Amino acid sequence: MTFPRKLGAMATAIALAATIAACGSSSRAGSGASASGSHGAKLPRVTLMVGGIDKQIYLEYQLAQDLGYFKKYGVDVALSTEQQGGVGAETAMVSGSVDLAGAWYVHAPEFQVQGKSVVDLINLGGSPGEREMCAVGSGIHTPAQWKHKVLGVTDLGSGTDGLTKYLAARAGLNPKTDISRLAVGAGPTAVAALQQHKAQCVMTTQPTVAQLEQRHIAYTMANLASASASKRLLGGVYPAAGVLALTSWVKAHPQEAQDVVDALVATLHYIATHSAAQIAAHMPAKYVTEGVSRATYISSLAADKSQFMPNGLMPAGAPQLAVAIDRAAGVLTPAQAKRIDYATTYTDKYVKVADRLEHIHP
């Protein structure tokens, strides 16, 4: 699952840790596995699991790999992706199965209240990248019209669940009594929920959005796929995709942390200076054409490209907004949210070095 999940997933991750670790060597494990750089030198190996690597909201990690940026900046990154119903990327990272997680920033404060020190090394997205899709004929055009409606979310307790509750509350509705939320997953199951009238609206991402629109099943009611839309609908910039790591790992591997951030900042610069078609040309074909045509993938990416941050820095107030939405979802209690030390949940240290390297101005 690509979004903040319930905090009870830790036990599952620990049980699966050995299996996941067997799929690739981790620098945490001290295996010594490495790859050769452009001059034949051995590169340190880092494992990174992404919360849905084929989704457009998470394309930066694979794009960096396909552009050759990880190795260019001195690190061999072994990418993997979490599976539907499987262990989450952020939980796999905390359990020690992988070094890094490509996941939403909000997991860092969530883990902090559990006593786990996790830090976000770079902020890649300035919005959730989601859209609220309402069924054709539903007549729903604002969250204020959600009263007594069934709303599809990825999973109960997920990020889409929290966002749905938060939007309802901002519209003056009581998220506990005025709306019903239904776990519909993503992709085909989310589409089916609308077709079968199990839900009047669902929150989902590209390219599912394009499928729904092309097949005239649903239309966009609320677009959370840009920083400007996030400000308007959520009240601020939402820090979405990033690179999460245990603070202990970062202290033990500062150069690898810097190298990974350097590569991803270069990727953000590439996204900002190239067209959606040029970006798609570097992505695996199966990611581009799964469920949609290549042209549709490119047009949907062009429409939502502004969700990617230009420099990787954490916007002011963004961490507090993420926690406020978590409170609305019931993931964090008011008392827990009050105790969060935001300064330890992210760092701009590595991004600032990388920005200077790429001549990017804040």
C-alpha positions in Angstrom: 0.0 0.0 0.0 1.3 3.4 -0.9 -0.1 5.4 1.9 0.3 5.7 5.7 -1.0 2.5 7.1 -2.2 1.4 10.5 0.6 1.2 13.1 -0.1 -2.4 13.9 1.8 -3.7 10.8 5.1 -4.0 12.7 4.7 -7.6 13.7 4.0 -8.7 10.1 7.1 -6.9 8.9 9.4 -8.6 11.5 8.0 -12.0 10.5 8.7 -11.4 6.8 12.1 -9.6 7.3 14.2 -12.7 6.6 12.3 -13.4 3.4 12.6 -9.9 2.0 16.3 -9.6 3.0 17.1 -12.7 1.0 15.9 -11.0 -2.2 18.8 -8.6 -2.2 21.9 -7.6 -0.2 21.6 -4.7 2.2 24.4 -2.5 3.3 22.9 -2.6 6.8 23.6 -6.4 6.8 27.3 -5.7 6.0 27.3 -8.1 3.1 29.8 -6.2 1.1 27.8 -6.6 -2.1 28.5 -3.9 -4.6 28.4 -2.9 -8.3 31.0 -1.3 -10.5 30.9 2.4 -11.2 31.8 4.1 -14.5 35.5 3.7 -13.7 35.3 0.2 -12.5 35.2 1.1 -8.8 33.0 -0.9 -6.5 29.9 1.1 -5.4 28.2 0.6 -2.0 24.9 -1.1 -2.3 21.7 0.3 -0.7 18.3 -1.4 -0.8 15.2 0.8 -1.2 11.6 -0.4 -1.2 9.0 1.9 -2.8 5.3 2.1 -1.9 4.0 1.2 -5.4 6.9 1.8 -7.8 4.7 1.7 -10.9 2.5 4.6 -9.7 3.1 8.1 -11.2 3.3 9.6 -7.7 6.3 7.4 -7.1 8.1 7.6 -10.5 11.1 9.5 -9.2 12.9 6.4 -7.8 12.6 4.3 -11.0 13.4 7.3 -13.2 16.6 7.9 -11.2 17.5 4.3 -11.8 16.8 4.3 -15.5 18.6 7.6 -16.0 21.6 6.0 -14.3 21.7 8.7 -11.7 22.2 6.5 -8.6 25.4 5.0 -10.0 26.5 8.3 -11.4 26.4 9.8 -7.9 28.3 6.8 -6.4 25.7 4.3 -5.1 24.2 1.0 -6.3 20.5 1.1 -5.4 18.5 -2.1 -5.4 14.9 -1.1 -5.9 11.9 -3.2 -4.9 8.2 -2.5 -4.5 5.6 -3.3 -1.8 2.8 -5.6 -2.9 -1.0 -5.1 -2.4 -1.8 -6.6 1.0 1.9 -7.1 1.8 4.3 -5.4 4.2 4.6 -1.7 3.6 7.8 -0.1 2.5 8.1 2.0 5.6 7.5 -1.0 7.9 10.1 -3.1 6.0 12.6 -0.3 6.5 12.0 0.0 10.2 12.2 -3.7 10.7 15.6 -3.8 9.0 14.5 -5.7 5.8 15.6 -2.8 3.6 17.8 0.3 4.2 15.4 3.0 2.8 11.7 3.4 2.1 10.2 5.4 -0.7 7.1 6.5 1.2 5.2 9.4 2.6 6.9 11.7 5.1 4.1 11.3 7.7 5.4 7.8 8.6 8.4 9.5 10.4 6.2 11.2 13.1 4.1 8.1 13.3 7.1 6.0 14.1 8.4 8.6 16.5 5.4 8.1 18.8 6.3 4.4 18.9 9.8 5.2 20.0 11.4 4.6 16.6 13.7 7.4 15.2 13.0 7.8 11.5 14.1 10.7 9.3 12.9 11.9 5.9 16.0 12.7 3.8 14.3 14.4 0.9 10.8 15.7 0.1 9.9 14.7 -3.5 6.2 15.6 -3.6 4.2 18.7 -2.7 0.8 17.1 -2.8 -0.8 13.7 -2.1 -1.1 13.2 -5.9 -4.7 12.0 -5.4 -8.0 12.8 -7.0 -11.4 12.3 -5.6 -13.4 10.6 -8.4 -17.1 10.7 -8.2 -19.4 8.5 -10.3 -21.1 10.0 -13.4 -24.6 10.9 -12.4 -23.9 11.1 -8.7 -24.3 14.9 -8.7 -21.5 15.3 -6.2 -19.2 18.3 -6.9 -18.0 19.4 -3.4 -17.1 17.6 -0.1 -20.1 19.4 1.4 -22.3 17.1 -0.7 -20.8 13.9 0.9 -23.3 13.7 3.7 -24.7 10.2 4.0 -22.6 9.0 1.0 -20.2 6.1 0.8 -16.7 7.1 0.0 -14.0 4.7 -1.3 -10.6 4.8 0.3 -7.5 2.6 -0.2 -7.9 1.1 3.2 -9.4 2.1 6.5 -6.7 4.0 8.4 -4.7 4.7 5.2 -3.6 8.1 3.9 -6.6 8.3 1.6 -8.9 7.6 4.6 -7.3 10.4 6.5 -7.5 12.8 3.6 -11.2 11.9 3.0 -12.0 12.6 6.7 -10.0 15.8 6.6 -11.8 17.1 3.5 -15.1 16.3 5.1 -14.3 18.1 8.3 -13.1 21.2 6.4 -16.5 21.1 4.6 -18.3 21.2 7.9 -19.2 17.5 8.1 -18.6 15.2 11.0 -16.3 12.5 9.6 -17.5 10.0 12.2 -21.3 10.3 11.6 -21.9 12.2 8.3 -20.0 10.0 5.9 -19.2 6.3 5.4 -15.9 5.0 4.2 -15.3 1.8 2.3 -11.9 0.1 1.7 -11.8 -0.4 -2.1 -8.0 -0.8 -2.7 -6.6 0.7 -5.9 -6.8 0.1 -9.6 -9.4 -2.4 -10.8 -11.0 -2.8 -7.3 -11.5 0.9 -7.0 -13.0 1.1 -10.5 -15.3 -1.8 -9.7 -16.6 -0.1 -6.5 -17.9 2.7 -8.6 -19.3 0.5 -11.4 -21.1 -1.7 -8.9 -22.4 1.4 -7.0 -20.8 0.3 -3.8 -19.3 3.8 -3.4 -20.4 7.2 -4.9 -16.8 8.5 -4.9 -13.3 7.0 -4.5 -9.9 8.6 -3.9 -7.3 7.3 -6.3 -4.2 8.2 -8.4 -3.1 8.2 -12.0 -3.3 6.2 -14.2 -6.6 4.9 -12.6 -7.9 8.4 -12.9 -7.4 8.4 -16.6 -9.1 5.0 -16.9 -12.2 6.3 -15.0 -12.4 9.4 -17.1 -11.9 7.7 -20.5 -14.5 5.1 -19.7 -17.0 7.7 -18.5 -17.3 6.0 -15.1 -16.3 9.0 -13.0 -15.1 12.6 -13.1 -12.6 14.5 -10.9 -14.4 16.2 -8.0 -11.3 17.3 -6.2 -7.8 17.4 -7.6 -5.0 16.9 -5.0 -2.3 16.4 -7.6 -0.5 19.7 -7.3 1.0 21.9 -4.6 -1.4 24.7 -5.5 -4.4 22.4 -5.2 -3.1 21.0 -1.9 -2.9 24.6 -0.5 -6.4 25.3 -1.6 -8.1 22.1 -0.5 -6.0 21.0 2.5 -4.8 24.4 3.8 -1.1 23.9 2.9 1.5 22.0 1.0 1.3 18.3 1.8 4.7 16.5 2.0 4.1 13.2 0.2 6.8 11.0 -1.3 10.3 11.0 0.3 13.1 8.8 1.3 12.7 7.5 4.9 15.5 5.9 6.9 16.3 4.9 10.5 18.3 7.7 12.0 20.8 5.1 13.1 21.3 4.0 9.5 21.9 7.5 8.3 24.5 8.1 11.0 26.3 4.9 10.0 26.0 5.6 6.2 26.2 9.4 5.7 27.9 9.2 2.3 25.3 6.7 1.0 22.6 9.0 2.3 24.1 11.9 0.4 24.6 9.9 -2.8 21.0 8.8 -2.9 19.7 12.4 -2.2 22.1 13.7 -4.9 20.6 11.3 -7.5 17.0 12.1 -6.6 17.6 15.9 -6.6 19.1 15.5 -10.1 16.0 13.5 -11.0 13.7 16.3 -9.7 15.6 18.7 -11.9 15.2 16.4 -14.9 11.4 16.2 -14.2 11.2 20.0 -14.0 13.1 20.6 -17.2 11.8 17.8 -19.5 8.4 17.0 -20.9 6.1 14.2 -19.8 6.9 12.3 -23.0 10.6 12.6 -22.4 10.1 11.3 -18.8 7.9 8.4 -20.0 10.5 7.4 -22.5 12.8 6.5 -19.6 10.3 4.5 -17.7 9.8 0.7 -18.0 7.2 0.0 -20.7 5.0 -2.0 -18.4 4.6 0.9 -16.0 3.6 3.2 -18.9 1.1 1.0 -20.7 -0.5 -1.0 -17.8 -4.2 -0.4 -18.1 -3.9 2.7 -20.3 -2.4 3.7 -23.6 1.0 5.3 -23.8 -0.6 8.6 -24.9 -2.9 8.5 -21.9 -0.1 7.9 -19.5 1.8 10.9 -21.0 -1.2 13.2 -20.9 -2.0 12.3 -17.3 1.6 12.8 -16.3 1.6 16.2 -18.0 -1.5 17.2 -16.2 -0.1 16.2 -12.7 3.6 17.0 -13.2 3.5 20.0 -10.9 3.1 17.6 -7.9 6.8 17.0 -8.0 8.9 19.4 -5.9 11.5 21.5 -7.7 14.3 21.2 -5.1 13.6 18.5 -2.6 13.3 20.9 0.4 10.6 20.5 3.1 8.1 23.3 2.8 7.4 25.4 5.9 4.3 24.0 7.8 4.1 20.9 5.7 5.0 18.4 8.5 2.4 20.0 10.8 -0.3 19.6 8.0 0.6 15.9 7.6 0.2 15.3 11.3 -3.1 17.3 11.4 -4.5 15.0 8.7 -3.2 11.9 10.6 -5.2 13.2 13.6 -8.3 13.5 11.5 -7.8 9.8 10.4 -7.4 8.7 14.0 -3.8 7.4 13.4 -2.5 9.8 15.9 -4.2 11.1 19.0 -4.1 14.8 19.9 -1.8 14.0 22.8 0.6 12.1 20.6 0.6 14.9 17.9 1.4 17.5 20.6 4.5 15.6 21.7 6.1 15.2 18.2 9.5 16.8 17.7 9.2 17.8 14.1 12.9 18.8 13.8 14.0 15.2 14.1 11.5 13.8 11.6 13.2 15.3 8.5 16.4 17.0 7.4 17.2 19.4 4.6 21.0 18.9 5.2 21.6 16.5 2.3 19.2 18.3 -0.1 21.0 21.6 0.4 24.3 20.0 -0.6 22.6 18.3 -3.6 20.9 21.6 -4.7 24.2 23.4 -4.7 25.7 20.5 -6.8 22.8 20.8 -9.3 22.9 24.7 -9.2 19.2 24.7 -8.0 18.1 27.7 -6.0 15.5 27.3 -3.1 
